[in-house]
Amino acid sequence: MSGRAGVTQREYGVLADGRAVREYTLDNGCGMTLCAVNFGGIVTALRVPDRSGRAGNVVLGLPSLEEYERRNPNFGVIVGRYANRIAGGRFELDGATIELPRNEGPNTLHGGPAGFGKRWWDIAELPAAEDGSVAIELQHRSDDGDQGFPGRLDVSVRYTLTPQNAWRIDYRARSDRATVVNLSHHDYFNLAGSGSILGHRLTIAASRYCPVDAGLIPQGMADVDGTPFDFRKPHRIGERIRAGHAQLLVAKGYDHNWVLDGAGESAAREGRAPVFAARLEDPVSGRAMDIETTEPGLQFYSGNLLDGSLLGSGGEAYRQGDGVCLETQHFPDSPNHPEFPSTELRPGEVYASTTVHRFGLVAPSSAANESTS
């Protein structure tokens, strides 16, 4: 499948405060499109071909801007300033105690109740690249004290589609004061386009993960060997999810950070090359997605809290296990764990992070094996 690559835009809706939101569609001319809006940088749709060449939407979404504004469980948003959880809504930085608003029991989740997924982002179309890639750049300024975090933070996030059916995300940020930063993207993937993801096969390049307490706060690191958390070889997501492992019980499934083998460590180091982190495969549609990243961690969340109360953009009710999140990130609660890779960003430094999602097809032999198993 081929066509004309480019970026188009259309009116998408109006926020409660009267601001008009536009949806930008990136088309790589090779059968893949991505749609994103000003509000939260939300990716409302990501369409990629299956083994028959038919494009289908592989991310969960909501039917309207009103629904995204009213009760979005972070479908498709840019997450910040701090992706994942900070225990007790506080941490120490340079001898001072930083207090944050708590929006998940006693903890702060995804930057607080008004995190980046609920903010306005300026979007600009970028000139087409020599290799035929198309891109948009999103920008946002977070003021000093925003959600309790110190420093004025200037953030840019670039979405690029390549002719090879890859979606690349480049994050950059600078602060005028010492702060902490952990940016990610919160897409719920379903490579089949609908139904459950429990039959998807998942590989994670990680020998360790972070066990959690009842509040899903990491309690150090542990080996995956001999546990349902060992995805170094591909396993169906549903294969061991109902095992009686204590960590699966406390999280109601998978909702943990994996410590990626060989990935980056510093939150403010440029020039790193993304390394392989994970592979997701759907044997039914034939779609596959490889994830490469410069981040040291990957949060695998199996959609445990989807309860049928949300209707998707196609009118379907989203239920437990209908989407899987694979969020590249620094570790949850890192500011309170000096043994974890640092998320500190200081004046003069550049926060730089890249994640690439490469879409392709499941090998025919793998699909055949799945159909007979």
C-alpha positions in Angstrom: 0.0 0.0 0.0 1.4 3.4 -0.9 0.1 7.0 -1.3 1.0 10.5 -0.6 2.7 11.3 2.7 1.8 14.4 4.6 0.1 16.1 7.5 -3.5 17.3 7.5 -5.7 18.8 10.2 -9.3 19.3 11.1 -11.5 20.8 13.8 -11.9 18.2 16.6 -14.0 20.0 19.3 -14.1 22.7 21.9 -12.9 22.4 25.5 -15.1 23.5 28.4 -13.1 26.7 28.7 -13.9 27.6 25.0 -10.6 26.7 23.4 -10.9 25.0 20.0 -9.0 21.8 19.6 -7.6 20.5 16.3 -6.7 17.0 15.3 -3.6 16.5 13.2 -3.3 13.4 11.0 0.2 12.1 10.0 0.2 9.8 6.9 3.4 8.1 6.0 2.1 7.2 2.5 2.7 3.5 3.3 -0.6 2.5 5.0 0.1 4.0 8.5 -1.6 7.0 10.0 -1.4 8.7 13.4 -4.0 11.2 14.7 -3.2 13.6 17.6 -4.8 16.6 19.2 -3.7 19.7 21.1 -5.3 18.6 24.4 -2.9 16.3 26.3 -1.0 15.5 23.1 -3.5 12.7 22.9 -3.0 10.1 20.1 -6.7 9.5 19.2 -5.9 6.8 16.6 -3.0 4.9 15.2 -3.7 2.8 12.1 -1.3 0.2 10.8 -1.8 -2.6 8.3 -2.5 -6.3 9.2 -1.1 -9.3 7.3 -3.7 -8.7 4.5 -2.7 -5.0 4.2 -5.9 -3.7 5.9 -5.2 -0.8 8.2 -6.8 -0.9 11.6 -6.7 1.2 14.8 -4.4 -0.4 17.3 -4.8 2.0 20.3 -7.8 2.5 22.5 -9.6 5.8 22.4 -12.7 7.7 23.4 -15.5 8.9 21.0 -15.3 12.7 21.7 -13.2 15.5 23.1 -15.8 15.9 25.8 -15.1 12.3 27.0 -11.3 12.8 26.9 -11.7 16.0 29.0 -14.2 14.5 31.4 -13.0 11.0 32.3 -10.0 9.8 30.3 -8.0 7.0 32.0 -4.9 8.4 30.3 -5.7 6.9 26.9 -3.0 8.2 24.5 -1.7 11.1 26.6 1.7 12.5 27.1 2.5 11.8 30.8 4.4 14.3 32.9 6.0 16.0 34.7 6.5 12.6 36.4 5.2 9.5 34.8 4.0 6.8 37.2 3.9 7.1 41.0 5.7 9.2 43.7 5.1 7.8 47.1 3.3 10.0 49.6 3.3 12.8 47.1 6.7 14.1 48.4 10.4 13.8 47.8 13.6 15.5 48.9 15.7 17.6 46.5 18.8 19.6 47.5 17.7 19.4 51.2 14.2 20.7 50.6 11.0 18.7 50.9 8.9 19.0 47.7 5.2 18.5 48.3 2.9 17.4 45.5 -0.9 17.0 45.2 -2.0 13.5 45.8 -4.4 12.0 43.2 -4.2 8.3 43.9 -4.8 7.7 47.5 -1.7 8.9 49.4 0.4 9.0 46.2 0.9 11.3 43.2 0.3 9.6 39.9 1.4 10.8 36.4 2.3 14.3 37.5 -0.8 15.0 39.7 -4.5 15.8 39.0 -3.6 18.3 36.3 -0.7 16.5 34.7 0.5 17.0 31.1 -2.2 14.7 29.8 -4.8 17.4 30.6 -2.8 20.4 29.3 -2.9 22.4 26.1 0.0 21.7 23.7 1.0 23.9 20.8 1.4 21.8 17.7 3.4 22.7 14.6 3.8 20.6 11.4 7.5 20.1 10.5 8.9 20.0 7.0 9.1 16.6 5.4 12.4 14.8 6.0 14.7 13.6 3.1 13.8 10.0 3.9 10.1 10.8 3.5 9.2 10.9 7.2 6.5 13.2 8.4 6.4 14.8 11.8 4.7 17.3 14.2 6.2 18.9 17.2 4.2 19.6 20.4 5.4 22.2 22.9 4.3 23.1 26.4 5.6 25.4 29.2 5.1 24.2 32.8 5.5 27.0 35.3 7.6 26.9 38.4 5.5 25.3 41.1 3.1 23.6 38.6 1.6 20.6 40.5 4.2 21.3 43.2 7.2 20.6 41.0 10.1 23.2 41.1 11.4 25.0 38.0 9.9 26.4 34.9 10.0 23.5 32.5 9.9 23.9 28.7 9.0 20.7 27.0 8.9 19.6 23.3 7.6 16.3 22.1 8.0 15.2 18.5 5.9 12.6 16.8 7.5 11.2 13.6 6.1 8.5 11.2 8.7 6.9 8.9 8.1 5.2 5.6 9.1 1.9 7.3 6.0 2.1 9.5 7.7 3.3 12.7 6.3 5.8 15.1 9.2 7.7 16.9 8.7 9.9 19.9 11.5 12.4 20.9 11.2 14.2 24.2 13.2 17.2 25.1 13.0 19.5 28.2 14.9 22.2 30.0 14.4 23.7 33.5 15.6 26.9 35.1 15.8 25.2 38.5 16.7 21.8 39.8 13.7 19.5 39.4 12.8 15.9 38.5 11.4 14.9 35.1 10.1 11.6 33.8 8.1 11.8 30.6 6.3 8.9 28.9 3.4 8.1 26.6 0.3 6.3 27.9 -1.1 4.4 24.9 -3.3 1.3 25.4 -2.4 -1.0 22.6 -4.5 -3.7 21.0 -2.9 -5.0 17.8 -6.1 -6.9 16.9 -8.0 -3.6 16.9 -10.7 -5.0 19.3 -11.3 -7.7 21.9 -8.9 -8.9 24.5 -5.1 -8.6 24.5 -4.6 -11.7 26.7 -3.8 -13.7 23.6 -1.1 -11.3 22.5 2.5 -12.5 22.9 4.9 -10.3 24.8 8.6 -10.3 25.0 10.4 -7.9 27.4 14.2 -7.6 27.4 14.6 -7.5 31.2 16.1 -9.8 33.8 14.7 -7.8 36.7 11.5 -6.1 37.7 10.3 -3.9 40.6 8.0 -5.7 43.1 5.5 -3.3 44.6 3.6 -2.8 47.8 -0.2 -2.4 48.2 0.0 1.1 46.8 2.0 -0.1 43.7 5.1 1.7 44.9 8.4 -0.2 44.0 10.1 -2.1 46.8 13.5 -2.5 45.2 14.3 -4.9 42.3 14.0 -8.6 41.9 15.0 -11.3 39.4 12.3 -12.4 37.0 13.7 -15.9 36.8 11.2 -18.6 37.7 8.3 -16.1 38.0 5.3 -15.0 35.9 7.3 -11.8 35.3 9.9 -13.5 33.1 9.1 -12.4 29.5 12.6 -12.8 28.2 11.1 -15.3 25.8 7.6 -14.6 24.3 4.6 -15.5 26.4 0.9 -14.9 25.9 -0.1 -12.1 28.3 -3.0 -14.2 29.7 -0.8 -17.4 30.1 0.2 -16.7 33.7 -1.8 -13.6 34.7 -4.1 -15.6 37.0 -1.3 -17.4 38.7 -1.3 -17.2 42.5 1.8 -15.0 42.6 1.6 -12.4 45.3 2.6 -9.6 43.0 -0.1 -10.4 40.5 -2.6 -10.5 43.3 -1.7 -7.1 44.7 -1.8 -5.4 41.3 -4.8 -7.4 40.0 -2.6 -8.4 37.1 0.5 -6.8 35.6 1.2 -3.2 36.7 5.0 -3.2 37.3 8.2 -1.6 36.1 10.7 -3.9 34.3 14.4 -3.0 34.5 15.5 -3.1 30.9 18.8 -4.8 30.1 21.3 -2.4 28.6 19.2 0.7 28.5 20.1 4.3 29.5 20.5 5.5 33.0 20.6 9.3 33.1 17.6 11.5 32.7 19.6 14.2 31.0 22.0 12.6 28.6 21.8 13.2 24.9 23.2 11.2 22.0 22.0 7.8 23.3 20.8 5.2 20.7 17.5 3.5 21.5 17.9 -0.2 22.4 15.4 -3.1 22.1 12.9 -3.1 25.0 9.9 -5.2 24.1 8.0 -7.0 21.3 4.2 -7.4 21.1 2.6 -9.8 18.7 -1.0 -10.6 17.7 -1.1 -13.9 15.9 -4.7 -13.3 14.7 -4.2 -10.1 12.8 -0.5 -10.8 12.1 0.5 -7.4 13.5 3.7 -7.0 15.5 5.3 -4.1 17.3 8.9 -3.7 18.5 9.7 -1.0 21.0 13.2 0.5 21.3 14.0 3.2 23.9 16.7 5.2 25.6 14.9 4.8 28.9 16.0 2.3 31.6 12.5 1.0 32.5 9.2 -0.2 31.0 5.9 -0.2 32.8 3.8 -3.1 31.6 0.1 -2.6 32.6 -2.4 -5.2 31.5 -5.5 -3.0 31.6 -6.6 -4.4 34.9 -9.0 -1.6 35.8 -11.0 -1.3 32.6 -14.5 -2.3 33.9 -16.9 -1.8 31.0 -17.9 1.7 32.0 -16.1 3.4 29.1 -17.3 3.2 25.5 -14.6 3.3 22.9 -14.4 5.4 19.7 -16.1 2.5 17.8 -18.9 2.1 20.4 -17.5 -0.9 22.1 -17.3 -1.3 25.9 -13.7 -1.5 27.2 -13.3 -4.4 29.7 -10.4 -5.8 31.7 -7.6 -6.8 29.5 -8.8 -5.0 26.3 -5.6 -2.9 26.1 -2.0 -3.2 27.2 0.3 -0.3 28.2 4.0 -0.5 27.6 5.3 2.8 28.9 9.0 3.5 28.5 10.2 5.5 31.5 12.5 6.0 34.4 11.4 3.9 37.4 8.4 4.8 39.6 9.2 6.8 42.8 12.8 7.3 41.7 13.2 10.6 43.6 12.8 8.5 46.8 15.1 5.7 45.7 18.7 6.7 45.4 19.5 3.2 44.1 17.4 3.9 41.0 18.6 5.8 38.0 18.3 9.5 38.7 15.5 11.6 37.3 17.0 14.9 38.4 17.3 17.7 35.8 19.4 20.8 36.5 19.7 24.2 34.8 21.9 23.9 31.7 21.1 20.3 31.2 18.8 18.9 28.5 16.4 16.1 29.3 16.5 13.9 26.2 14.5 10.7 25.6 13.5 8.7 22.6 11.2 5.8 22.1 10.5 4.1 18.7 7.5 1.8 17.9 8.3 -0.3 14.9 5.3 -2.1 13.3 5.6 -5.1 11.1 4.1 -8.6 10.8 4.3 -11.8 12.8 6.5 -14.5 11.2 4.3 -17.0 9.3 5.8 -19.9 11.3 4.9 -18.2 14.6 1.3 -17.6 13.6 1.0 -21.2 12.5 2.4 -22.5 15.8 -0.1 -20.3 17.7 -3.1 -21.6 15.7 -2.2 -25.2 16.6 -1.3 -24.7 20.2 
